[in-house]
């Protein structure tokens, strides 16, 4: 006992989340095939690459003007 409370130990074998509020997950349910949580969607990636390309071309133009 620590501070008058019993110490509880356990092992986590897996975890899950549901992206729809109030939808329950049954214990042991494997669901669909496991998909990674996306950080950026396809359009976000295309937009980000466009910004990187624009900045790169801007820097190249400035560098050629200075030379």
C-alpha contacts under 8 A as a table, 3 or more apart, distances in Angstrom:
res1	aa1	res2	aa2	distance
1	X	4	X	5.59
1	X	5	X	5.32
1	X	6	X	4.58
1	X	7	X	5.80
2	X	5	X	5.34
2	X	6	X	6.42
2	X	7	X	6.71
12	X	15	X	7.57
16	X	25	X	7.99
17	X	25	X	7.81
18	X	21	X	7.21
18	X	23	X	6.84
18	X	24	X	7.55
18	X	25	X	7.15
20	X	23	X	5.85
25	X	29	X	7.14
26	X	29	X	5.49
30	X	33	X	7.73
31	X	34	X	7.84
38	X	41	X	6.75
40	X	43	X	7.95
40	X	44	X	5.63
40	X	45	X	6.28
41	X	44	X	5.22
41	X	45	X	6.37
42	X	45	X	5.14
42	X	46	X	6.27
43	X	46	X	5.04
43	X	47	X	6.09
44	X	47	X	5.09
44	X	48	X	6.10
45	X	48	X	5.04
45	X	49	X	6.14
46	X	49	X	5.18
46	X	50	X	6.17
47	X	50	X	5.05
47	X	51	X	6.33
48	X	51	X	5.16
48	X	52	X	6.32
49	X	52	X	5.02
49	X	53	X	6.13
50	X	53	X	5.12
50	X	54	X	6.11
51	X	54	X	5.12
51	X	55	X	6.16
52	X	55	X	5.20
52	X	56	X	6.13
53	X	56	X	5.03
53	X	57	X	6.19
54	X	57	X	5.25
54	X	58	X	6.11
55	X	58	X	5.03
55	X	59	X	6.20
56	X	59	X	5.20
56	X	60	X	6.25
57	X	60	X	5.03
57	X	61	X	6.15
58	X	61	X	5.22
58	X	62	X	6.26
59	X	62	X	5.12
59	X	63	X	6.07
60	X	63	X	5.05
60	X	64	X	6.18
61	X	64	X	5.19
61	X	65	X	6.21
62	X	65	X	5.13
62	X	66	X	6.30
63	X	66	X	5.25
63	X	67	X	6.49
64	X	67	X	5.28
